[in-house]
């Protein structure tokens, strides 16, 4: 048997993200990826500001931005239209730039295969990561002290056995890892067959010049009962993708896809179809994200319709959360409760994302289309349409995943551990993402964050900082101190001491005086050594 610390099954964007997170922390891992070449289907394009923070810390932000297929000066905004794309009723949609001040990096947009190419290149530079292209997992056996993974070449020519401390399934919605670990799913089927088209058309680019800076377009039509027709640019001027419901039994041969595209746009244009694929619109979430030494992440743990650009971003956040916790455990400073907190934090966030944003948007659109019709009452429709336009701003601000109630977050009553519904604030709040702030030396806080925990000391008593430093040394926990004055942008944090986790979430925030026992108890809890927060 060949031994490694972590086996990652699935080398798509989520699996490669986890490999980078672990590899940069010195953890030996093997990635199994059955496909040697990248698929050229441009799915998963929208990358949030939070995802770009991941790429920053993975050392690949500059390379990712250089790989984009739409020029930066054009813009990557979205638009929602009623009836057709060329109708007089439309408004800006999913304006992620509205929450840009709360993150260290700007958002981005590029085809998933371009993102994967950047991730593969970054992985090649990490000596602790080995990628077996053309290999897949066949059988997993958790024997208590480790997991034995029988793997085989995708062409059936060879087999071998890997022995790992942990296995993570990043192998998609039909996950072999999830199935073999005995992890069940809860499914919500919308009974809708969907098509994905990739096509080329320069005339469509000309038609949509009236919407400068827009790269994706959502069309609402009453007959679709709240489901969308959705266009997205792959590049500027030529290549597009299109998602939409189609009748049951639709095949590549029995449906007029060109006419369907023309109806959605409201005009005829040239169409050269390059790809036709089908999928079922449904939500799926694993009933747990961990089984002993086996974990799942990304689509293996949860899947949903590609509405709103939540999918790949949620998967990346999964592995940022799990990666440092696996490394902490393997390096001896993280406790078992830290690994358990992965499920406690990430699963409620996806449940909320699916319920409060994706499914809710379908229901809200369905109700709107049933209640308002410009042909029946134009004044009523236009007033309701204006209200929708204003509401679209609120949705961006309210999508703020957090881990309130997590057993490794201090100063809160224990709860489910997370939600996607929140509010963006600069205040340092336990369980929430840390907003950026300028330091007195001109650098940003994000430029000073350590790879372990970071304690921001903003005018606190010197004894409090020493208490944390001494406790971290005693526990073997990596802790970096960042000391500064409490004025300027740092005032917005509203705390003299802010304990920041390796994934840039706040573990605790408080006043400037703290005893040594309290500091030790806080670090014990944050590292999963115990579940009780200090008094």
C-alpha positions as CSV (number, residue, x, y, z in Angstrom):
1,X,0.0,0.0,0.0
2,X,1.1,3.5,-0.8
3,X,0.5,5.9,2.1
4,X,-0.5,9.6,1.9
5,X,-2.2,11.9,4.3
6,X,-5.3,12.8,2.2
7,X,-6.8,11.3,-0.9
8,X,-9.0,13.7,-2.9
9,X,-11.3,11.9,-5.3
10,X,-12.2,14.3,-8.1
11,X,-9.9,16.8,-9.6
12,X,-12.4,19.4,-10.8
13,X,-12.2,23.0,-9.5
14,X,-13.3,22.0,-5.9
15,X,-10.9,19.1,-5.6
16,X,-8.0,21.1,-7.0
17,X,-8.9,23.9,-4.6
18,X,-8.7,21.6,-1.7
19,X,-5.4,20.2,-3.0
20,X,-3.9,23.7,-3.1
21,X,-5.2,24.5,0.4
22,X,-3.7,21.3,1.8
23,X,-0.5,21.4,-0.3
24,X,0.3,25.0,0.8
25,X,0.1,23.8,4.4
26,X,2.6,21.0,3.8
27,X,0.0,18.2,3.8
28,X,0.7,15.3,1.4
29,X,-2.2,14.4,-0.8
30,X,-3.1,12.5,-3.9
31,X,-5.8,13.7,-6.3
32,X,-7.6,11.2,-8.5
33,X,-9.0,12.7,-11.7
34,X,-10.4,10.4,-14.3
35,X,-10.3,13.0,-17.1
36,X,-6.9,13.9,-18.5
37,X,-8.2,16.8,-20.6
38,X,-10.5,19.6,-19.6
39,X,-14.1,19.7,-20.8
40,X,-14.8,22.8,-22.9
41,X,-18.4,23.3,-21.6
42,X,-18.4,26.8,-20.0
43,X,-20.3,26.2,-16.8
44,X,-19.7,27.8,-13.4
45,X,-18.6,31.2,-14.7
46,X,-19.4,33.7,-12.0
47,X,-16.8,33.9,-9.2
48,X,-17.7,36.1,-6.2
49,X,-15.4,38.4,-4.3
50,X,-15.1,35.8,-1.6
51,X,-14.0,33.2,-4.1
52,X,-11.4,35.6,-5.4
53,X,-10.1,35.9,-1.9
54,X,-9.5,32.1,-2.0
55,X,-7.5,32.5,-5.2
56,X,-5.5,35.3,-3.6
57,X,-4.5,33.1,-0.7
58,X,-3.9,30.2,-3.1
59,X,-1.3,32.3,-4.9
60,X,-3.3,32.2,-8.2
61,X,-5.4,35.4,-8.3
62,X,-3.3,37.2,-10.9
63,X,-3.2,34.1,-13.1
64,X,-6.9,33.7,-12.9
65,X,-7.7,37.3,-13.9
66,X,-5.3,37.0,-16.8
67,X,-7.3,34.0,-18.0
68,X,-10.6,35.8,-18.3
69,X,-12.2,35.7,-21.7
70,X,-14.1,39.0,-21.5
71,X,-12.0,42.1,-21.5
72,X,-11.9,43.8,-18.0
73,X,-13.0,47.1,-19.4
74,X,-16.2,45.6,-20.8
75,X,-17.8,44.6,-17.5
76,X,-19.4,41.4,-16.2
77,X,-22.8,42.6,-15.0
78,X,-26.2,40.9,-15.3
79,X,-29.6,41.8,-16.5
80,X,-33.2,40.5,-16.0
81,X,-35.8,41.1,-18.8
82,X,-39.5,40.3,-19.1
83,X,-40.8,38.4,-22.1
84,X,-37.7,38.7,-24.3
85,X,-34.2,40.2,-24.0
86,X,-35.2,43.0,-26.3
87,X,-38.3,44.0,-24.4
88,X,-38.6,47.5,-22.8
89,X,-38.8,45.9,-19.3
90,X,-35.3,45.1,-17.8
91,X,-33.2,45.9,-14.9
92,X,-29.7,45.2,-13.5
93,X,-29.4,41.8,-11.8
94,X,-27.0,40.2,-9.3
95,X,-24.9,43.3,-8.9
96,X,-22.2,41.8,-6.8
97,X,-20.1,45.0,-7.1
98,X,-22.5,46.5,-4.5
99,X,-20.8,44.5,-1.8
100,X,-17.2,45.0,-3.1
101,X,-16.1,47.1,-0.1
102,X,-16.7,44.2,2.3
103,X,-14.1,42.0,0.6
104,X,-10.4,42.2,-0.1
105,X,-10.7,41.3,-3.8
106,X,-13.1,42.1,-6.7
107,X,-15.3,39.5,-8.3
108,X,-14.5,37.8,-11.6
109,X,-16.1,35.9,-14.5
110,X,-14.6,33.3,-16.8
111,X,-15.5,29.8,-18.1
112,X,-15.0,26.9,-15.7
113,X,-12.5,25.2,-17.9
114,X,-10.3,28.4,-17.8
115,X,-10.6,28.4,-14.0
116,X,-9.6,24.7,-13.9
117,X,-6.6,25.3,-16.1
118,X,-5.3,27.9,-13.6
119,X,-5.9,25.5,-10.7
120,X,-4.1,22.7,-12.4
121,X,-1.1,24.9,-13.1
122,X,-1.0,26.0,-9.4
123,X,-1.1,22.4,-8.2
124,X,1.8,21.4,-10.4
125,X,4.0,23.8,-8.4
126,X,3.2,22.1,-5.1
127,X,5.6,19.3,-4.2
128,X,3.3,17.7,-1.6
129,X,0.5,17.2,-4.2
130,X,0.4,14.3,-6.7
131,X,-2.3,14.2,-9.3
132,X,-3.2,10.9,-10.9
133,X,-4.9,11.9,-14.2
134,X,-6.8,9.0,-15.8
135,X,-7.5,7.3,-12.4
136,X,-10.7,6.8,-10.4
137,X,-11.7,5.5,-7.0
138,X,-13.2,2.0,-7.1
139,X,-13.7,1.0,-3.4
140,X,-13.2,2.7,-0.1
141,X,-12.8,1.0,3.3
142,X,-12.6,3.0,6.5
143,X,-10.7,0.7,8.9
144,X,-10.6,3.2,11.8
145,X,-7.0,4.3,11.8
146,X,-7.0,5.1,8.1
147,X,-8.9,4.6,4.9
148,X,-7.9,2.2,2.2
149,X,-8.7,3.3,-1.3
150,X,-8.6,0.9,-4.2
151,X,-8.1,2.9,-7.4
152,X,-8.0,2.0,-11.0
153,X,-7.0,3.4,-14.3
154,X,-10.0,4.8,-16.2
155,X,-9.1,2.6,-19.1
156,X,-9.1,-0.5,-16.9
157,X,-5.4,-1.4,-17.4
158,X,-4.1,-1.1,-13.8
159,X,-5.1,-1.0,-10.1
160,X,-3.4,0.0,-6.9
161,X,-4.3,0.7,-3.3
162,X,-3.8,4.0,-1.5
163,X,-3.8,4.3,2.3
164,X,-4.8,7.7,3.7
165,X,-5.5,9.3,7.0
166,X,-8.5,11.0,5.4
167,X,-10.5,10.9,2.1
168,X,-12.4,13.7,0.6
169,X,-15.0,13.1,-2.2
170,X,-15.1,16.1,-4.6
171,X,-16.4,13.8,-7.3
172,X,-19.6,15.4,-8.3
173,X,-23.3,14.9,-7.8
174,X,-23.0,11.1,-8.6
175,X,-20.3,10.8,-6.0
176,X,-18.7,7.3,-5.6
177,X,-17.3,8.5,-2.3
178,X,-20.6,9.6,-0.9
179,X,-22.3,6.3,-1.9
180,X,-19.5,4.1,-0.5
181,X,-19.4,6.0,2.7
182,X,-23.1,5.3,3.2
183,X,-24.1,9.0,3.2
184,X,-27.7,9.5,2.1
185,X,-29.2,12.5,0.3
186,X,-32.3,14.5,0.6
187,X,-33.6,15.4,-2.9
188,X,-36.1,18.0,-4.0
189,X,-37.1,17.4,-7.6
190,X,-38.7,20.2,-9.6
191,X,-39.7,17.8,-12.4
192,X,-38.1,20.0,-15.0
193,X,-36.0,18.9,-17.9
194,X,-33.4,21.5,-18.8
195,X,-31.2,22.1,-21.8
196,X,-27.7,23.5,-21.9
197,X,-26.7,24.9,-25.3
198,X,-23.3,26.3,-26.3
199,X,-23.5,28.2,-29.5
200,X,-21.7,30.9,-31.6
201,X,-23.4,34.0,-32.8
202,X,-21.9,37.4,-33.7
203,X,-25.3,38.8,-34.6
204,X,-26.5,38.2,-31.0
205,X,-23.6,40.3,-29.8
206,X,-24.7,43.1,-32.1
207,X,-28.3,42.9,-30.9
208,X,-27.2,43.1,-27.2
209,X,-24.9,46.1,-27.6
210,X,-27.8,48.1,-26.2
211,X,-26.8,46.6,-22.8
212,X,-23.1,47.6,-22.4
213,X,-21.2,45.9,-19.7
214,X,-23.6,43.0,-19.4
215,X,-22.4,39.4,-19.6
216,X,-25.4,37.3,-18.5
217,X,-29.1,37.7,-19.1
218,X,-32.1,36.2,-17.4
219,X,-35.5,36.1,-19.3
220,X,-38.8,35.8,-17.5
221,X,-41.7,34.4,-19.5
222,X,-45.1,33.7,-18.0
223,X,-45.5,30.2,-19.6
224,X,-42.3,29.0,-17.8
225,X,-44.0,29.4,-14.4
226,X,-41.0,31.0,-12.7
227,X,-38.2,29.1,-14.3
228,X,-35.7,31.0,-16.4
229,X,-34.2,31.2,-19.8
230,X,-30.7,32.2,-19.2
231,X,-27.9,33.5,-21.6
232,X,-24.3,34.0,-20.7
233,X,-21.3,35.3,-22.7
234,X,-18.3,32.9,-22.9
235,X,-16.2,35.6,-24.7
236,X,-17.0,39.0,-26.1
237,X,-18.7,38.8,-29.4
238,X,-18.9,35.2,-30.5
239,X,-19.6,32.4,-28.0
240,X,-22.6,31.9,-25.7
241,X,-24.3,29.4,-23.4
242,X,-28.0,29.1,-22.7
243,X,-30.0,27.3,-20.0
244,X,-33.7,26.8,-20.2
245,X,-36.6,24.4,-19.5
246,X,-37.6,22.1,-22.3
247,X,-40.6,19.7,-22.7
248,X,-40.2,16.2,-21.3
249,X,-38.8,13.8,-23.9
250,X,-36.8,16.5,-25.8
251,X,-33.8,15.2,-27.7
252,X,-31.2,16.8,-29.9
253,X,-33.1,15.7,-32.9
254,X,-36.8,16.5,-32.1
255,X,-36.6,20.1,-30.9
256,X,-36.0,23.4,-32.8
257,X,-33.4,25.0,-30.5
258,X,-32.7,27.9,-32.9
259,X,-36.3,29.0,-32.8
260,X,-36.3,28.6,-29.0
261,X,-33.3,31.0,-28.8
262,X,-34.9,33.5,-31.1
263,X,-38.1,33.5,-29.0
264,X,-36.1,34.2,-25.9
265,X,-34.2,37.1,-27.5
266,X,-37.2,38.5,-29.5
267,X,-35.4,38.6,-32.8
268,X,-33.8,36.2,-35.3
269,X,-30.0,35.9,-35.5
270,X,-27.3,33.5,-36.7
271,X,-26.8,30.4,-34.6
272,X,-24.1,27.8,-34.8
273,X,-24.7,25.2,-32.1
274,X,-21.6,23.6,-30.7
275,X,-23.0,21.6,-27.7
276,X,-26.4,20.3,-26.6
277,X,-26.7,18.8,-23.1
278,X,-29.6,18.0,-20.8
279,X,-30.0,17.9,-17.0
280,X,-32.8,17.6,-14.4
281,X,-33.6,20.6,-12.3
282,X,-33.4,19.5,-8.7
283,X,-31.9,20.3,-5.3
284,X,-29.8,17.6,-3.5
285,X,-28.1,17.8,-0.1
286,X,-26.2,15.1,1.7
287,X,-27.7,14.3,5.1
288,X,-24.2,14.7,6.6
289,X,-20.8,15.8,5.2
290,X,-18.7,13.4,7.2
291,X,-18.6,9.7,7.9
292,X,-15.6,8.8,10.1
293,X,-12.5,9.6,8.1
294,X,-14.4,10.3,4.9
295,X,-15.7,13.8,3.9
296,X,-17.5,15.1,0.9
297,X,-17.5,18.6,-0.6
298,X,-18.8,20.6,-3.6
299,X,-21.4,18.8,-5.8
300,X,-20.8,15.6,-3.9
301,X,-22.3,17.2,-0.9
302,X,-24.9,19.5,-2.5
303,X,-26.2,20.4,-5.9
304,X,-28.8,22.8,-7.2
305,X,-29.8,24.5,-10.4
306,X,-27.2,27.0,-11.8
307,X,-29.3,30.0,-10.8
308,X,-27.4,32.9,-9.3
309,X,-23.9,31.6,-9.6
310,X,-23.8,29.9,-6.2
311,X,-22.6,26.5,-7.1
312,X,-18.8,26.5,-7.7
313,X,-18.5,29.4,-5.2
314,X,-20.1,27.3,-2.5
315,X,-17.8,24.4,-3.3
316,X,-14.7,26.6,-3.0
317,X,-15.9,27.8,0.4
318,X,-16.4,24.1,1.5
319,X,-12.8,23.3,0.9
320,X,-11.4,26.5,2.4
321,X,-13.4,25.5,5.5
322,X,-12.4,21.9,5.5
323,X,-8.8,22.3,4.3
324,X,-7.4,24.2,7.3
325,X,-9.3,21.9,9.7
326,X,-7.8,18.7,8.2
327,X,-4.3,20.3,8.2
328,X,-4.8,21.4,11.9
329,X,-5.7,17.9,12.9
330,X,-2.9,16.2,10.9
331,X,-0.4,18.7,12.4
332,X,-1.6,18.0,15.9
333,X,-3.1,21.3,17.0
334,X,-6.7,20.7,15.9
335,X,-9.2,18.6,17.9
336,X,-11.8,16.2,16.7
337,X,-14.5,18.8,17.3
338,X,-12.8,20.9,14.7
339,X,-13.4,18.3,12.0
340,X,-17.0,17.9,13.2
341,X,-17.6,21.6,12.8
342,X,-17.1,21.3,9.0
343,X,-20.6,19.7,8.7
344,X,-22.0,22.0,11.4
345,X,-20.9,25.1,9.5
346,X,-21.2,24.3,5.9
347,X,-24.3,22.2,5.6
348,X,-26.7,24.8,7.1
349,X,-25.2,27.4,4.8
350,X,-26.1,25.3,1.7
351,X,-29.6,24.5,3.1
352,X,-30.2,28.3,3.4
353,X,-28.7,29.1,0.0
354,X,-31.0,26.6,-1.7
355,X,-34.1,27.6,0.4
356,X,-33.7,31.3,0.8
357,X,-32.2,32.3,-2.5
358,X,-32.5,29.8,-5.3
359,X,-35.8,28.1,-4.6
360,X,-37.3,31.3,-3.2
361,X,-36.3,33.2,-6.4
362,X,-38.3,30.6,-8.5
363,X,-41.3,31.0,-6.2
364,X,-41.1,34.8,-6.2
365,X,-40.9,34.9,-10.0
366,X,-43.8,32.4,-10.3
367,X,-46.0,34.6,-8.1
368,X,-45.0,37.8,-9.9
369,X,-45.8,36.4,-13.3
370,X,-49.2,35.1,-12.2
371,X,-50.1,38.4,-10.5
372,X,-48.9,40.9,-13.0
373,X,-49.3,41.1,-16.8
374,X,-48.7,44.3,-18.9
375,X,-51.3,43.2,-21.4
376,X,-53.9,43.0,-18.6
377,X,-52.9,46.1,-16.5
378,X,-49.8,48.0,-17.7
379,X,-49.7,50.4,-14.8
380,X,-49.9,47.7,-12.2
381,X,-47.2,45.7,-14.0
382,X,-44.8,48.6,-14.3
383,X,-45.2,49.5,-10.6
384,X,-44.5,45.9,-9.6
385,X,-41.6,45.7,-12.1
386,X,-40.0,48.8,-10.5
387,X,-40.4,47.2,-7.1
388,X,-38.6,44.1,-8.3
389,X,-35.8,46.2,-9.6
390,X,-35.3,47.8,-6.2
391,X,-35.5,44.4,-4.5
392,X,-32.7,43.0,-6.6
393,X,-30.3,45.2,-4.7
394,X,-31.4,43.9,-1.4
395,X,-30.8,40.3,-2.4
396,X,-27.1,40.9,-3.1
397,X,-26.7,42.6,0.3
398,X,-28.5,39.8,2.2
399,X,-26.4,36.9,0.8
400,X,-23.8,36.8,3.5
401,X,-23.0,33.3,4.6
402,X,-21.9,33.0,8.2
403,X,-21.3,30.5,11.0
404,X,-23.2,31.9,13.9
405,X,-23.9,29.2,16.4
406,X,-21.0,27.0,15.4
407,X,-19.3,25.0,18.2
408,X,-15.9,26.5,17.4
409,X,-17.1,30.1,17.3
410,X,-17.1,32.0,20.6
411,X,-19.5,34.4,22.3
412,X,-22.8,33.0,20.9
413,X,-25.4,30.6,22.0
414,X,-25.0,27.2,20.2
415,X,-27.3,26.8,17.2
416,X,-27.5,25.2,13.8
417,X,-24.1,26.6,12.9
418,X,-24.7,28.7,9.9
419,X,-26.9,30.4,7.3
420,X,-26.6,32.2,4.0
421,X,-28.9,35.0,5.1
422,X,-27.2,37.9,6.8
423,X,-26.1,41.4,6.3
424,X,-22.8,42.9,5.2
425,X,-21.1,44.9,7.9
426,X,-17.6,46.2,8.7
427,X,-18.1,45.3,12.3
428,X,-16.0,42.3,13.4
429,X,-18.7,39.7,14.4
430,X,-18.0,36.3,15.7
431,X,-18.8,33.7,13.0
432,X,-18.8,36.2,10.1
433,X,-16.3,37.0,7.3
434,X,-13.7,39.6,8.3
435,X,-14.1,42.8,6.2
436,X,-10.8,44.4,5.0
437,X,-9.4,47.5,6.6
438,X,-6.3,49.7,6.1
439,X,-3.6,49.6,8.8
440,X,-1.7,52.6,9.9
441,X,1.3,51.6,7.7
442,X,-0.8,51.8,4.6
443,X,-1.1,48.0,4.2
444,X,-4.4,46.1,4.4
445,X,-5.2,43.8,7.2
446,X,-5.5,41.0,4.6
447,X,-1.8,41.5,3.8
448,X,-0.9,40.7,7.4
449,X,-3.1,37.7,8.1
450,X,-1.2,34.5,8.9
451,X,-1.7,31.0,7.6
452,X,-2.9,30.0,11.1
453,X,-4.9,32.1,13.4
454,X,-4.3,35.9,13.6
455,X,-5.0,38.1,16.5
456,X,-5.7,41.8,15.7
457,X,-4.6,43.9,18.6
458,X,-6.1,47.3,18.2
459,X,-5.4,49.3,21.2
460,X,-5.8,46.4,23.6
461,X,-3.9,46.0,26.8
462,X,-0.5,44.4,26.3
463,X,-1.3,41.7,28.9
464,X,-4.2,40.5,26.7
465,X,-1.9,40.0,23.7
466,X,0.7,38.2,25.8
467,X,-2.0,35.9,27.2
468,X,-3.0,34.8,23.7
469,X,0.6,34.4,22.6
470,X,1.5,32.3,25.6
471,X,-1.7,30.2,25.3
472,X,-1.0,29.6,21.6
473,X,2.6,28.5,22.3
474,X,1.4,26.1,25.0
475,X,-1.2,24.6,22.7
476,X,1.1,24.4,19.7
477,X,-1.4,26.5,17.8
478,X,0.0,28.9,15.0
479,X,-0.9,32.5,15.9
480,X,0.2,35.7,14.4
481,X,-0.1,39.0,16.2
482,X,-1.0,42.1,14.2
483,X,-0.8,45.2,16.5
484,X,-2.0,48.6,15.5
485,X,-3.9,51.7,16.8
486,X,-7.7,51.6,16.9
487,X,-8.3,54.6,14.7
488,X,-9.0,55.0,11.0
489,X,-10.8,52.2,9.2
490,X,-10.0,49.9,12.0
491,X,-12.5,51.7,14.1
492,X,-15.2,49.9,12.1
493,X,-14.3,46.6,13.6
494,X,-15.7,47.8,16.9
495,X,-13.4,45.6,19.0
496,X,-9.9,45.9,20.5
497,X,-9.2,42.2,20.0
498,X,-10.2,40.2,16.9
499,X,-9.3,36.5,16.6
500,X,-9.3,35.6,12.9
501,X,-9.4,32.0,11.7
502,X,-7.2,30.7,8.8
503,X,-10.3,31.0,6.5
504,X,-10.7,34.7,7.3
505,X,-13.8,34.2,9.5
506,X,-13.9,35.8,13.0
507,X,-13.6,33.2,15.8
508,X,-14.1,35.8,18.5
509,X,-14.1,39.6,19.0
510,X,-14.0,41.5,22.3
511,X,-12.7,44.2,24.6
512,X,-9.1,44.9,25.3
513,X,-8.7,43.2,28.6
514,X,-8.6,39.4,28.9
515,X,-7.1,37.0,31.5
516,X,-4.7,34.2,30.6
517,X,-7.3,31.5,31.4
518,X,-9.8,33.2,29.2
519,X,-7.4,33.4,26.3
520,X,-6.4,29.8,26.7
521,X,-10.1,28.7,26.8
522,X,-10.9,30.7,23.6
523,X,-8.0,29.1,21.7
524,X,-9.0,25.6,23.0
525,X,-12.5,26.2,21.6
526,X,-11.4,27.7,18.3
527,X,-9.1,24.7,17.6
528,X,-11.9,22.2,18.5
529,X,-10.2,20.9,21.6
530,X,-13.4,21.5,23.5
531,X,-16.9,22.8,22.6
532,X,-17.6,25.2,25.5
533,X,-16.8,28.9,25.1
534,X,-15.3,30.7,28.0
535,X,-17.4,32.8,30.3
